[in-house]
């Protein structure tokens, strides 16, 4: 049950995390890679 709630919360934050990753990398593809590596 806690795992499902965590997944829902993580998905809700994904857009914000992607924006933050883009601010760090200044590259869209690198930001997606960083987000994927972070959420694995």
PADORO-677709 format. One record per residue (C-alpha): residue number from 1; residue in three letters; chain; x, y, z. Coordinates in steps of 0.02 Angstrom, whole numbers, always signed. Example, Ala and Ser with C-alpha at 12.3 -4.5 7.8 and 13.67 -1.06 7.14 Angstrom:
2
NODE   bado   marke   paza        X        Y        Z
NODE      1     Ala      A     +615     -225     +390
NODE      2     Ser      A     +684      -53     +357
END
This chain:
40
NODE   bado   marke   paza        X        Y        Z
NODE      1     Unk      A       +0       +0       +0
NODE      2     Unk      A     +138     +124      +44
NODE      3     Unk      A     +227      +83     -119
NODE      4     Unk      A      +75     +128     -223
NODE      5     Unk      A      +53     +293     -130
NODE      6     Unk      A     +238     +332     -155
NODE      7     Unk      A     +221     +299     -342
NODE      8     Unk      A      +69     +413     -354
NODE      9     Unk      A     +160     +552     -262
NODE     10     Unk      A     +316     +530     -369
NODE     11     Unk      A     +216     +540     -530
NODE     12     Unk      A     +133     +700     -469
NODE     13     Unk      A     +304     +779     -444
NODE     14     Unk      A     +378     +721     -608
NODE     15     Unk      A     +349     +885     -702
NODE     16     Unk      A     +431     +985     -563
NODE     17     Unk      A     +577     +864     -556
NODE     18     Unk      A     +599     +877     -744
NODE     19     Unk      A     +603    +1067     -735
NODE     20     Unk      A     +732    +1059     -597
NODE     21     Unk      A     +837     +934     -695
NODE     22     Unk      A     +829    +1050     -846
NODE     23     Unk      A     +889    +1195     -739
NODE     24     Unk      A    +1038    +1089     -686
NODE     25     Unk      A    +1084    +1024     -859
NODE     26     Unk      A    +1021    +1157     -982
NODE     27     Unk      A     +986    +1014    -1101
NODE     28     Unk      A     +818     +929    -1127
NODE     29     Unk      A     +886     +756    -1164
NODE     30     Unk      A    +1006     +761    -1018
NODE     31     Unk      A     +864     +819     -905
NODE     32     Unk      A     +758     +670     -957
NODE     33     Unk      A     +906     +554     -926
NODE     34     Unk      A     +937     +631     -755
NODE     35     Unk      A     +753     +613     -709
NODE     36     Unk      A     +752     +432     -765
NODE     37     Unk      A     +911     +392     -669
NODE     38     Unk      A     +841     +477     -515
NODE     39     Unk      A     +674     +386     -516
NODE     40     Unk      A     +736     +211     -555
END
